[in-house]
Amino acid sequence: MEDIKTIDAANLEVFSEVLQNLAETDRDIIVVTSDSRGSGKLVPFGQKYPEQIVEVGIAEQNLVGVATGLASMGKKAFAVSPACFLTARALEQIKNDVAYSDNPVKLIGISAGVSYGALGTTHHSLHDYAVLRAINNITIVAPADNFETAEAIKQAAEMQSPVYLRFGKKTMPANLNPDATDFKIGKGRVIQEGNDLTFIATGEAVLPCVEAAKLLKKEHNISCKIISLHTIKPLDTELLLDSASNGKPVITVEEHSVNGGLGEAVASLLFQNGFTNKFKIVGLPDDHTVSGSQIEIFNHYGISAEGLKNTALNTINL
């Protein structure tokens, strides 16, 4: 199997490339899409493996049903659809057909978070972590760079339990930490070490933390630890508890509602284990979301280098 490109690319492009490589030697890999070949970067896959792709049209509930049937017969089914529709319109099928019935479907939520930007709230998926965290027997993964994406797809393909993988649209770094090559679903990844503050982020919200940490170091000599918590469920409790053990402030960052997502999961873990670190959740507020490009929305809600720098300074009272 060929290695993925070493240049920056959208995580979805890496997903498609890795899936093609896997399908070359594994005829059990079947992609099911809901009119998502183009947006899911799956046109090349369909051209190369026309007998391993199923198009159900704009019918997300049917998408999950078909993928479940394939998975129940031993196929490695990847159900690909915009995250906003997959985890809302087809939630009952995910709950009952996939998770409750223990069918190892690989649910691929594309154009997640606010990737659709100006299309507005109907196309934003800021609820998916929350609703899926409340369903038993499903793993939730949001890769932060191309390396994490490639490794997550390879591992998800071999999982014998349901998994939801979340991808945005924009170009992401090839690898935020080339030295951290030990990737495992369920275990967080340390992007950089630091002693004064810990950023815990997931998916496309990790990169702004890296950029903010550079500003904090340069302008205030503040050393930040950054954790890519690519697996929101199950949490890497060992890493999180160890990272908070220094008593320093913890800031979680996510492209999701502040309700029910990464921040609340981490807060629950820490405070139920007796930690009293200063703690801040950065995400989208419980309000009508503004429209605009993803970067404009990130900037508006402080999920940016400057915004996170200011949040960090306020949290540690500088």
C-alpha positions in Angstrom: 0.0 0.0 0.0 1.3 3.4 -1.0 2.1 6.0 1.7 -0.1 9.1 1.8 1.1 12.4 0.4 3.5 14.3 2.7 2.1 17.7 1.6 -0.8 19.4 3.3 -4.2 18.3 2.1 -7.8 18.3 3.2 -8.4 15.4 5.6 -11.2 14.2 3.2 -8.7 13.9 0.4 -6.5 11.7 2.6 -9.5 9.7 3.6 -10.3 9.0 0.0 -6.7 8.1 -0.9 -6.3 5.7 2.0 -9.6 4.1 1.4 -8.6 3.4 -2.3 -5.3 1.9 -1.1 -7.1 -0.4 1.3 -9.8 -1.4 -1.2 -7.0 -2.5 -3.6 -6.4 -5.6 -1.5 -9.7 -5.8 0.5 -12.8 -6.5 -1.5 -14.9 -6.3 1.6 -14.5 -2.5 1.8 -17.8 -1.0 0.5 -18.6 2.7 0.4 -22.2 3.8 0.7 -23.0 7.5 -0.1 -26.0 9.8 0.0 -25.3 11.9 -3.1 -21.8 12.6 -1.6 -19.3 11.3 -4.1 -18.2 14.8 -5.0 -18.2 16.4 -1.6 -16.8 13.3 0.0 -13.9 13.2 -2.6 -15.0 9.7 -3.6 -15.2 10.2 -7.4 -11.8 8.5 -7.9 -12.8 5.6 -5.6 -16.0 5.1 -7.6 -14.1 5.1 -10.9 -11.5 2.7 -9.6 -13.8 0.3 -7.7 -17.3 0.7 -9.2 -18.5 -2.6 -7.7 -17.5 -1.4 -4.2 -19.6 1.8 -4.0 -23.3 2.2 -3.5 -25.2 5.4 -4.1 -28.5 5.7 -2.3 -29.3 9.4 -3.2 -30.3 12.0 -0.6 -31.7 9.5 1.8 -29.6 9.4 5.0 -31.8 7.0 6.9 -31.6 4.6 4.0 -27.8 5.2 3.8 -27.3 3.9 7.4 -29.7 1.0 6.8 -27.9 -0.2 3.7 -24.5 0.2 5.4 -25.9 -1.8 8.4 -27.0 -4.6 6.2 -23.6 -4.8 4.5 -21.8 -4.7 7.9 -24.1 -7.5 9.3 -22.9 -9.7 6.4 -19.2 -9.1 7.1 -18.5 -6.2 4.8 -16.5 -3.2 6.0 -19.1 -0.6 5.3 -18.2 3.1 5.2 -21.4 5.3 5.2 -20.5 8.8 3.9 -22.7 11.8 4.3 -22.6 15.4 5.5 -22.3 15.3 9.3 -25.2 17.7 9.8 -27.6 15.2 8.2 -26.0 11.9 9.1 -26.1 12.6 12.8 -29.6 14.3 12.9 -31.8 12.8 10.2 -30.4 9.3 10.6 -29.9 9.4 14.4 -32.5 6.7 15.1 -30.9 4.3 12.6 -27.4 5.0 14.1 -28.8 4.4 17.6 -30.8 1.2 16.9 -29.4 -0.4 13.7 -25.8 0.4 14.2 -25.0 0.8 17.9 -27.7 -1.2 19.7 -27.4 -4.0 17.2 -23.6 -3.9 17.3 -23.0 -3.6 13.6 -19.5 -2.3 12.9 -20.5 0.5 10.4 -17.9 3.2 9.8 -20.0 6.4 9.9 -18.1 9.2 8.0 -19.5 12.7 8.8 -18.1 15.1 6.1 -18.1 18.9 6.0 -18.6 18.8 9.7 -18.7 21.6 12.3 -19.1 24.9 10.4 -17.4 23.8 7.2 -20.5 24.7 5.2 -20.1 28.3 6.6 -22.4 30.6 4.9 -25.1 28.0 4.3 -26.0 28.6 8.0 -27.3 26.6 10.9 -29.2 24.0 8.9 -25.9 22.8 7.5 -23.8 23.2 10.6 -23.1 20.1 12.7 -22.5 21.4 16.2 -24.5 18.7 17.9 -22.9 15.5 16.7 -20.5 14.9 19.6 -23.3 15.5 22.1 -25.9 13.2 20.6 -23.4 10.4 19.8 -21.7 10.6 23.3 -25.1 9.7 24.7 -25.4 6.5 22.7 -23.7 3.4 24.0 -21.3 1.4 21.9 -19.9 3.9 19.4 -16.5 5.4 19.1 -16.1 9.1 18.1 -13.0 10.3 16.3 -12.1 13.7 14.8 -8.5 13.8 13.3 -6.5 17.0 13.5 -4.2 16.5 10.6 -3.5 14.2 7.6 -1.4 11.8 9.6 -4.1 11.2 12.2 -6.7 10.8 9.4 -4.7 8.1 7.6 -4.1 6.2 10.7 -7.7 6.6 11.9 -9.1 5.2 8.7 -6.7 2.2 8.7 -7.7 1.4 12.3 -11.4 2.0 11.8 -11.5 -0.4 8.8 -10.4 -3.2 11.2 -12.7 -2.3 14.1 -15.4 -4.8 15.0 -17.6 -2.1 16.6 -19.3 1.1 15.3 -17.2 4.2 14.8 -18.0 7.8 13.8 -15.2 9.8 12.0 -15.6 13.5 11.6 -14.0 15.5 8.8 -14.0 19.1 7.7 -13.3 20.6 4.3 -10.3 22.9 4.5 -6.6 22.0 3.9 -5.0 20.7 7.1 -1.3 20.1 8.0 0.3 16.9 6.9 1.5 16.2 10.5 1.3 18.6 13.5 4.0 16.7 15.3 6.2 14.4 13.0 7.8 13.0 16.2 4.5 11.7 17.6 3.9 8.8 15.3 2.3 6.4 17.8 -1.4 6.9 16.9 -4.1 4.8 18.4 -7.9 5.3 18.5 -8.8 5.9 22.1 -5.4 7.4 23.0 -4.7 11.2 22.8 -1.7 12.6 21.0 0.6 15.2 22.5 1.4 17.8 19.9 3.8 19.6 22.1 4.9 19.7 25.8 4.5 22.7 28.0 4.3 23.6 31.7 2.1 26.7 32.2 -1.2 25.8 30.5 -2.8 22.8 28.7 -4.8 23.1 25.5 -7.0 20.1 24.8 -8.6 20.2 21.4 -10.0 18.0 18.7 -10.3 18.0 14.9 -9.7 21.3 13.1 -9.6 23.2 16.4 -6.2 21.8 17.2 -4.3 24.0 14.7 -5.5 27.3 16.2 -4.2 26.1 19.5 -0.8 25.5 18.0 -0.8 29.0 16.5 -2.0 30.5 19.8 0.8 28.7 21.7 3.4 30.2 19.4 2.1 33.7 20.3 1.9 33.0 24.0 5.5 31.8 24.0 6.8 34.7 21.9 4.9 37.5 23.6 4.5 36.3 27.2 7.0 33.4 27.6 4.1 31.1 28.4 4.7 27.4 27.7 1.7 25.5 26.5 1.1 21.8 26.3 -1.2 20.8 23.4 -3.1 17.6 23.3 -4.9 16.4 20.1 -7.8 14.5 21.7 -8.8 13.0 18.4 -10.9 10.4 20.2 -13.8 12.1 22.0 -15.3 8.7 23.1 -13.7 6.8 24.8 -11.6 9.5 26.5 -7.9 8.9 27.2 -8.4 9.2 30.9 -4.8 8.4 31.8 -3.4 11.1 29.6 -6.0 13.7 30.7 -5.6 13.1 34.4 -1.8 13.1 34.1 -1.8 16.4 32.2 -4.0 18.1 34.8 -1.9 16.8 37.7 0.4 19.9 37.6 -2.6 22.0 38.7 -2.2 24.5 35.8 -5.1 25.9 33.8 -6.9 23.7 31.2 -8.6 25.0 28.1 -10.6 22.8 25.8 -11.3 23.9 22.2 -13.8 22.4 19.8 -15.7 23.1 16.6 -18.9 22.1 18.4 -21.5 23.5 20.8 -20.2 24.2 24.3 -23.0 21.9 25.4 -22.3 18.2 25.5 -19.1 18.0 23.6 -15.4 17.7 24.3 -15.2 20.3 27.0 -18.0 18.9 29.1 -16.6 15.4 28.7 -13.2 16.5 30.0 -14.6 18.7 32.7 -16.7 15.8 34.0 -13.7 13.5 34.1 -11.4 16.0 35.9 -13.8 17.3 38.5 -15.2 13.9 39.3 -11.6 12.9 40.1 -11.0 15.8 42.4 -9.2 18.2 40.2 -9.7 22.0 40.7 -7.6 23.4 37.9 -8.9 26.7 36.3 -10.9 25.4 33.4 -12.4 27.0 30.3 -14.4 25.6 27.4 -14.0 27.3 24.0 -16.6 26.3 21.4 -19.8 27.6 19.8 -22.2 29.2 22.3 -25.8 28.2 22.9 -27.1 30.8 20.5 -28.0 31.3 16.9 -24.8 30.7 15.1 -23.5 33.5 12.8 -23.0 32.7 9.1 -19.8 33.2 7.1 -16.8 31.2 6.1 -15.4 28.7 8.5 -12.4 31.0 9.3 -14.8 34.0 9.9 -16.9 31.9 12.2 -13.8 30.7 14.1 -12.6 34.3 14.5 -16.0 35.5 15.7 -16.1 32.9 18.5 -12.4 33.1 19.5 -11.3 29.8 17.9 -8.2 31.5 16.5 -4.6 32.3 17.4 -5.5 35.7 18.8 -8.7 34.6 20.4 -7.2 31.6 22.2 -4.2 33.7 23.2 -6.6 36.2 24.9 -8.6 33.3 26.5 -5.4 31.9 27.9 -4.2 35.2 29.3 -7.6 35.8 31.0 -7.7 32.2 32.4 -4.3 32.6 34.0 -5.0 36.2 35.0 -2.3 37.9 33.0 
